[in-house]
Amino acid sequence: AVGVAWWASQWLRSKPAAELLARQRQRGAGLPVAVDLLAACLVSGASTSRTLQVVCRCVEPSVQHDLGRVAAAMEVGAAPDEAWSLVRDGDLEPVAAIMRRSAVTGAPAAAQLGTLAVELRARLRAQALADARALGVRTAGPLGVCFLPAFILIGVVPLVASLVQQWF
């Protein structure tokens, strides 16, 4: 009973952390798509504020919220450099840096955004491979707990019983 109570308390403590991790992974998975959409809209000649409005309709809510704040700031007259400085999220910081640099220097941002999207996808792929490799390690314990008693009951106990029977 003590073991079950300890396990339940650990599980309940890890649940919010697991939900947060799931949200971060979902956001990370949607980020390359958002960056590609930004690049595509900018290549087509759309303004930055119009691009942000279009992209905000197509991406997941957490990315939509951050990009929507930038779009709203631009709509009320904030300079692009100031509007992009509203981004405080670590995931969107590279996008904001590219867009701020583009606003200050006038250099096109689409190629850099495309490169960033490729890098983000490579990171996601590497993380997925690492998770898949770790899954094998994490399943070894429960499988051992299941198979070890069966091995002892089916293999060791009959052997010991036959040896005991032969001796007596």
C-alpha positions as CSV (number, residue, x, y, z in Angstrom):
1,A,0.0,0.0,0.0
2,V,2.9,2.3,0.8
3,G,4.4,1.6,-2.6
4,V,1.2,2.3,-4.4
5,A,0.7,5.6,-2.5
6,W,4.2,6.7,-3.3
7,W,3.8,5.8,-7.0
8,A,0.4,7.6,-7.1
9,S,2.0,10.8,-5.6
10,Q,4.8,10.7,-8.1
11,W,2.4,10.2,-11.0
12,L,0.2,13.1,-9.9
13,R,3.3,15.3,-9.6
14,S,4.6,14.4,-13.0
15,K,1.2,14.9,-14.8
16,P,1.5,18.8,-15.1
17,A,5.1,18.5,-16.2
18,A,4.0,15.9,-18.8
19,E,1.2,18.1,-20.1
20,L,3.6,21.1,-20.3
21,L,6.1,18.9,-22.2
22,A,3.3,17.7,-24.6
23,R,2.3,21.4,-25.3
24,Q,5.9,22.3,-26.0
25,R,6.3,19.4,-28.4
26,Q,3.1,20.3,-30.1
27,R,4.3,23.9,-30.4
28,G,7.7,22.8,-31.7
29,A,6.1,20.6,-34.3
30,G,4.0,23.4,-35.6
31,L,6.8,26.0,-35.7
32,P,8.5,24.8,-38.9
33,V,5.2,25.1,-40.7
34,A,4.7,28.6,-39.4
35,V,8.2,29.6,-40.5
36,D,7.6,28.1,-44.0
37,L,4.3,30.0,-44.3
38,L,6.0,33.2,-43.3
39,A,8.7,32.7,-45.9
40,A,6.1,31.8,-48.6
41,C,4.0,34.9,-47.9
42,L,7.0,37.2,-47.9
43,V,8.3,35.7,-51.2
44,S,4.9,36.4,-52.7
45,G,5.3,40.0,-51.9
46,A,2.9,40.4,-49.0
47,S,3.6,43.0,-46.3
48,T,4.9,41.8,-43.0
49,S,1.7,42.7,-41.2
50,R,-0.5,41.0,-43.8
51,T,1.8,38.0,-43.7
52,L,1.4,37.7,-40.0
53,Q,-2.4,37.9,-40.2
54,V,-2.5,35.1,-42.8
55,V,-0.1,32.9,-40.9
56,C,-2.0,33.4,-37.6
57,R,-5.1,31.8,-39.2
58,C,-3.2,28.7,-40.1
59,V,-1.0,27.8,-37.2
60,E,-1.6,26.3,-33.8
61,P,-2.9,28.5,-31.0
62,S,0.3,29.1,-29.0
63,V,2.2,30.2,-32.1
64,Q,-0.8,32.1,-33.2
65,H,-0.9,34.1,-29.9
66,D,2.7,35.2,-30.2
67,L,2.5,36.1,-33.9
68,G,-0.8,37.8,-33.3
69,R,0.7,40.1,-30.7
70,V,3.3,41.2,-33.3
71,A,0.7,41.7,-36.0
72,A,-1.5,43.7,-33.6
73,A,1.5,45.9,-32.7
74,M,2.2,46.6,-36.3
75,E,-1.4,47.4,-37.1
76,V,-1.4,50.1,-34.5
77,G,1.7,51.7,-35.9
78,A,4.6,50.1,-34.1
79,A,7.8,49.9,-36.0
80,P,8.6,46.3,-37.2
81,D,11.7,46.2,-35.0
82,E,9.7,47.2,-31.9
83,A,6.8,44.8,-32.8
84,W,9.2,41.9,-33.2
85,S,10.8,42.7,-29.9
86,L,7.5,41.6,-28.2
87,V,8.5,38.0,-28.9
88,R,10.0,36.6,-25.8
89,D,9.5,32.9,-26.5
90,G,12.7,30.9,-27.1
91,D,11.1,29.0,-30.0
92,L,10.2,32.1,-31.9
93,E,13.3,34.1,-31.0
94,P,15.2,33.1,-34.1
95,V,12.3,34.2,-36.3
96,A,12.1,37.5,-34.5
97,A,15.8,38.0,-34.9
98,I,15.6,37.4,-38.7
99,M,12.6,39.7,-39.0
100,R,14.2,42.4,-36.9
101,R,17.3,42.2,-39.0
102,S,15.3,42.4,-42.1
103,A,13.3,45.4,-40.9
104,V,16.5,47.3,-39.9
105,T,18.7,46.4,-42.9
106,G,16.0,45.9,-45.6
107,A,17.5,42.5,-46.5
108,P,15.0,39.9,-47.6
109,A,14.1,37.5,-44.9
110,A,12.4,34.7,-46.9
111,A,15.6,32.7,-47.6
112,Q,16.8,32.9,-44.0
113,L,13.3,31.8,-42.8
114,G,13.4,28.9,-45.2
115,T,16.8,27.8,-43.8
116,L,15.5,28.2,-40.3
117,A,12.5,26.0,-41.1
118,V,14.9,23.3,-42.4
119,E,17.0,23.5,-39.2
120,L,13.9,23.3,-37.1
121,R,12.7,20.2,-38.9
122,A,16.1,18.6,-38.5
123,R,16.0,19.3,-34.8
124,L,12.5,17.7,-34.6
125,R,13.7,14.7,-36.5
126,A,16.7,14.3,-34.2
127,Q,14.5,14.6,-31.1
128,A,12.1,12.0,-32.5
129,L,15.0,9.6,-33.1
130,A,16.3,10.1,-29.6
131,D,12.8,9.5,-28.1
132,A,12.5,6.3,-30.1
133,R,15.9,5.1,-28.9
134,A,15.0,6.0,-25.3
135,L,11.7,4.1,-25.6
136,G,13.6,0.8,-25.9
137,V,15.5,1.5,-22.7
138,R,12.4,2.5,-20.8
139,T,10.5,-0.6,-21.8
140,A,13.2,-3.0,-20.6
141,G,12.3,-2.6,-16.9
142,P,8.6,-3.4,-17.2
143,L,9.3,-6.3,-19.5
144,G,11.8,-7.7,-17.0
145,V,9.3,-7.3,-14.2
146,C,6.7,-9.3,-16.3
147,F,9.0,-12.0,-17.7
148,L,11.3,-12.7,-14.7
149,P,8.5,-14.2,-12.5
150,A,7.3,-16.3,-15.4
151,F,10.8,-17.5,-16.0
152,I,11.3,-18.4,-12.4
153,L,7.9,-20.2,-12.1
154,I,8.2,-22.1,-15.4
155,G,11.9,-22.7,-15.6
156,V,13.6,-22.6,-12.2
157,V,10.9,-23.9,-9.8
158,P,10.3,-27.2,-11.8
159,L,14.1,-27.8,-12.0
160,V,14.5,-27.2,-8.3
161,A,11.5,-29.4,-7.5
162,S,12.9,-32.3,-9.6
163,L,16.3,-32.0,-8.0
164,V,14.8,-32.0,-4.5
165,Q,12.7,-35.0,-5.5
166,Q,15.7,-36.9,-6.7
167,W,17.7,-36.3,-3.5
168,F,14.9,-37.4,-1.2
